[in-house]
Amino acid sequence: MEGYLALYIRGVGLGTWPLAGITVEADAVRLSFAGGEECVAENPEGVTETDGGIEIEEADNVVWRGVPEELSREFRPGDGKPESKALSFAAWELGLKIPRELENEWRERIKANLLAKIAETDGNERIKTVKRYCDLLQEDEAARYIAAFAEEKRLEPEEIEELTAYREGRVKRGERIKRAFISDTVDAAPAGFVSYPVAALIGRRYETRFESNVRVYAPAGIDFNEVWYAFSVGRVGFLDLGLIRYRKMMDCCLSLLYQPFFDDLYLQIKNAIGGIPKRKRKTIEKKILRFYVDPKRLAIVKLLTERGVPVAGYDFFEEHGVYEKSKELIDLIRAAR
């Protein structure tokens, strides 16, 4: 196992370490590092997945065994920053590869914790937790669980309506985006699909056979809310078992968020930046915004247009003020870190 892991114990950052292994035991989670260091969370509770990694809500004790030994430290409840998690770590941004068996083990632990919370709560909190649990299930599993849950718990009509709307919305929004990509080269957009240029830094994997412009194909009539939902819930971290499928979905979302939905993206970030996970903000900045404010690229575009050479997407760029808005969004994103 190769890669690095950014580690926080009770809100205190311990830096980034070369990870050697993770062991999940009945009464402890052990992280071992290449230099001989070790982190142990004793009797962990509330293991949850976040957009940035894994969090352990509470533990009897978290022990950091450093090298040299005098750097070792125990973090007991009440230590560190108030209201912080016992242990949290993020890995995938640093290229960490974790075995599939461990992915499954974490996923099952998270599902078990969510089921326990469902049993202990009611009302809006319970419905919210049911949705989170179903997000970890395949479509057919989620449908069966919701049907059985509604019958067993004798839900109120409004609760049944909310879960039904969640189920239908998930299928509608998720499936339309998943079908948006046609990865084979084609001569033209198929019936019922519209073509758009890919976001700047996606690559040339979806190139048409006889055109130099790289494009994606999205179902006609798709709207911004569908794309934003799919982008928001699409996870490419080590807990996602359908990694390639999610990566393609994220590529599609990024392309559509640039064109045709750049103005919607601009308003979404301006009006609700605090509700956008940090990693998603960074992805938007890296894959879309930086490209459109790059001075070298802008100089080349200016030279080409002055010589009458057509530049793909230039009219959209000018019409929607992409440079000015991209620069503004980059400043907002960096200020929110």
N, C-alpha and C positions, 0 to 999 in steps of 0.2 A: 504494500500500500504506500503510495507516494503522494506528497502534497503537504500543504500547510494548513493550520487551523488557528483562527482568531478566537481567543478565549477570554470570557468574562466570568468572574466569580463574585457573586453578590454585588454586581454592578461595577466591580473594579477590573479594569482591563489589564490582562497579563501579557499582552503582546501577541505575536504570531509565532507559532512553533511548528517544526517539522513533525508531523504525526507519524507514529509507528503502528498504532493499533487502537481499536476500541473494543472493550469487552462489556457486555451487558449481563449482569448477574441478577439473581433474585433480590439481593439486598444492596446492590451497588452498581454504579456505572464507572468504569475505569478507562481513562485516556492515557496512553503511554506515548512518549515522545522519543525522537531519535537520539537525543543527548542523555537519556536516562531519566529525564523528569517524568513525573506521573501526577495526574489529577484524579481524585476519587470522590465521587458524590455518594455518601452513605444513606441508605434507605430513601432513594429518590421518590418523589411524588409529583404528579402533574407534568408528565413529559408531553410537550406539545411541539408541533411544527409551526414555524413562523416563516415569513417571506425571506428572512435572513439566515435561517439555520434551525437549530434545536434549542429549546429552553426547558429547563427543569425547574418547576415552580418552587419546590421546597425540598430540602434534604436535612437530615439530622446534623450533618456536618459535611463540609467540603474541604478536603485536604489537598494542598499543593506540596508535593515533595520535589524540591529543587535540587539543582546541582550547581555549586556545592550545597551540602546539607543545610548550612546555616540560612539558606534562602527559603527553606521550607516554611509553610505557614498553614494554620487552620482557620477556616472561615466558618464561624458558628452563626446561628440565627441572631440577627441584630448587628452583625458586623457589616462592613461595606456601606453601600448607599441605601438610604431608606426605600422601601417598597421595591427593591430590586429582586430579580430572580436568583435562585440559589446558584444556578449554573447555566450559561448560554454559550453556544459556540456556532460559528459560521465557517463553512469550509469550501463550498463549491465555487465561490468567486476566485479562489486561489488554485483551482484545478485539482482539488482532492478527488480521488477515485475511491469509493467505498464499495465493498462487495455487495452483490445483490441480496445475499442472505441477511446482511445487516440492515439493508433498506427495508426488507420485509419485517424484520424483527422490530425496528422502530415503528413502522407503520402499524403493526398489530398492537404495540404498546399504546400508541396514540389512540387507536380505535377503542381499546379497552377503557382508557381514561374518559373518553367522550361518552361511552355507554354508561359508565358509572355516574357521570355528571347528569346525563339524561334521567337516570333513575332518581336522582336527588333533587331535581329542580322541577318547576312547573311554569305555566304561562309562557310569556315571551322568551324567557331565558331558555326554557326547554326546547321550544321550536327553533330558536337560533342554534342550539347545540345539535339538534337533529340535522339541520342543514349542513353544519360542519362535518358531521359524521358521514352523511350521504355524499359529500364531496370526495370522500376517500373511497367510494364504492364505484363499481362499474354501473352502467346505466340500468341493466336489468336487476342487479342487486339492490340499487337504490329504490327502484320502483316497488319491488317486493317488500322492502323494509318499511317504506312509507305506508303501504297498504296495510301491512300487519300492525304497525304502530298505531295507525288511526283507529283500527278496529279494537285493539286491546285496551287502549287508553281512553276510549270513548271521548274523543276530542270534541271540543266545541265547534260549531259550524264554521266560525271565522278562522279557527286554527286549521281545519281541514282545507279551507279555501286557500290559506296562505301556503300550505305545503303543496297543494296541487299547482298553484301558480309558480312556486319555486321549481317544481319538477318540470312543468311545461316550458318554463323560461330557460331552464338549464339545457334541455334538449334543443330548443329552438336556437339559442345563442351559440351554444358550443358546437353543435353539429354543422351549422352553416359555415362557421369559420374553419372547422376541420376539413370540410370539403372544398375550401377555397383554392387550395393549391393543386395544380396539375404539374407534377414534377417532370414528366416527359416533355421533350420538345414537341411543339405543335405548330401548325401553320397559322391558326387564328383562334380567337376565343371561342369555345364551344357555345352552343345555343343556351341562352339563359345566364351566361357569364359575361362580365365586363372586364377588360384588361386595364391594369394600372402599372406604372413603373415601380420597381422595387425601391425600398428605402436605400439610401446611399451606400451603406456599408454592409448590406446583406451578402452580396456576392453574385455570381453569375450562374447559379444552379438552376434557374428557372427561365433560361433564355429561349426565345422563340427561334425557330429554325432559320427563317429568312430575314430576320430583323436584327439590327445591332443593339436595339434597346431591350434591356432586361425587364420582364414583366411578370406580374402575378395575375391570377384570374380569380375574381370574387363573384359570388352570386349576385345577379342584378337586384337592386332594391335593398341591399344590405345597408344598415344605418350605423351611425357612430356608436350608439349605446351597445349594440351587439359586439362591435369590434372592441370597445373599451372593456366590456365585461370579460370577453375572452382573454384580452391582454392582462387584466387584473387577476384572473384566477389561473392563468397559465403558469405553471411552475416548471423550471428546468433544473431544479436542484436534485440532490441525491435521494430525496424521498419519492421522486416521481418515477414510476415503473415504466411509463411509456415515454421515455426520454426523447427519442427521435420524433415521435408524433408531436410532442409539445414544442420542440424546437421549430418544427415547420409551422406550427400554428403561430408561434411568436414572430417568426419571420413575416408571415402574412399580416399579422396585426400591425407590426411596425411599418410595413409598406403602406397599408391603408391609412394609418394614423398620419403619415406624411401627405399622401394624396389618395383620396380626395378630402380627408378629414383634418387637415392641418389647423384650420381655424377653430374647429371643435376641440382639438388637442390643446391649443393655446388657451382657450377659455377654461378647460378642465384644470390645467395646471395652475393658472392664475387664481381661480376661485376655490380650489380644493387641494392645494399642494400638501397640506398637513395630513390628508387622508390617503395619499399615495405612498406605498411602501418605498423605503429608501432605495432598495435595489432596482425597483421599476423606474424610479426617477433617473437613476444612473444609467439604466439601459437606454432610456429615451435620449438622454444627453449624448451618450457615446455613439449610438447607432444612427441618430437622426440629426440632432441639433449641431454638433461640432462640425459636421461636414459642410453645413450650409453657412457657417461663419468663417470657414477656413480662408485666410487671405490669399494663399497661393491658388486655391481653386477659383476664387472670385476673380483674380487677375487673369487667369486663363480664360474664364468665361467672358470677361469683358473684351479681351483681345479677339476671341472668336466671333462674338456678336458684332463688334466693330467692323470685322471683315466680311460680315454677311453670312457667316457659317451658322447653320441652325444648331442650337443646343437643346437637347431633350429636356423638357420640364422648365425651360427658361420662362415661358409665358406664365405658367402657374406660379413660379417663384416670384416674378415681378408683381403679378396681380394680387397676390396674397401677402405681400410684404414679409416674405419668409426670412430674409436676413435680419431685419429689425426685431421681429418677433422671436426668432431663434436666440438672438443675443439676449433679449430680455428674459427668456425662459431659463437660459443657462445661469444667469445671475440669480434668479429666484431659486433654482435648484441648489446651487452652491451655497447660498445663504441659509438654506434650510437644513444643511448637514449638521 
